[in-house]
Amino acid sequence: MMRVVEHASGHITLLFSIFADNEDMLYQGSRGAGFCVKAGVECQITARDPVDSEGFNLSISVHTPEGPLDSEESAFLYVDVFEEFLSRDLLDEGKEYLVDVMLELPMSQGFGMSAAGALACAQALSRLSESSIDPATIAHIIERRNSSGLGDVLAASVGGVELRLQPGAPPTPGKAVSFSIEREVILCWNPEANRHTSTYIDDANWQKSISAAGEDSLSRLSVGEWNESRWLELLDEADCFAKNAGMLEEKGRNELLQKIKNLLPDGFRALSCMLGTSVCIVAEDSTQDLDGIDKILEDNEISCIRTSIQ
């Protein structure tokens, strides 16, 4: 019996443009900017000889801190990762595989959970199979096949605060640069409102407005060295993108954003997460911390979790 555990970070997209027309999924993706967070997905996979059956058998359980999720609805992503490895003859089909997934953030809220789940699973299977293939490449393919994301896997491959310069799978053709920064983050969301990423990225009108706003911001962010000195500029461009892309025209997203902004003291920013009914709160500089802010949010019945940039 072999058991491996892998973890992948969540990701917050602050702005982006869409590149989904290429027939080759390796070249699909996005340009954009955002940051990875410590909270994400943990995937434990146990491979053993079958107990009650002959040949390949797969059992998947997906949990949140609140308890288990519906197995069939939540497991399809991980089934896809397994099928991709099997199609490449990378797994022992005579084994039974037990998969235990822990989601540390809610799904369909713009926190990059599908990418983190696919990546954590692919990393675990890569270790089990001792494969030389980059697990991020597999995860990117799964993301595009399910239209559940564009550039989250590329962002996770570099970590920190990233600028995605070239769309596509990591390590190539996708290209991204990043810098490290010590910042805590509070992620907030409306638990009664969630939308699959495909609602936006597969819609022609949304594609047009998102990409125009994203490329406008990227025309400025991509000039010069990408380092910690660009932090405030990134926050400003995130605000600009949300407005210009039409994201704040959606009532639920804008109401949550404005409610949180009205609660924050000076020196903190509330920014829309793309593409959920969700908001991230960050400090403008390293001298400020988020102590007390999560309590203010909870007192106002706003769902939130505190994490950090990773």
Summary of the structure (lengths in Angstrom):
residues: 310
radius of gyration: 19.3
end to end distance: 32.3
largest distance: 63.0
contacts: 1092
relative contact order: 0.18
helix: 37%
strand: 30%
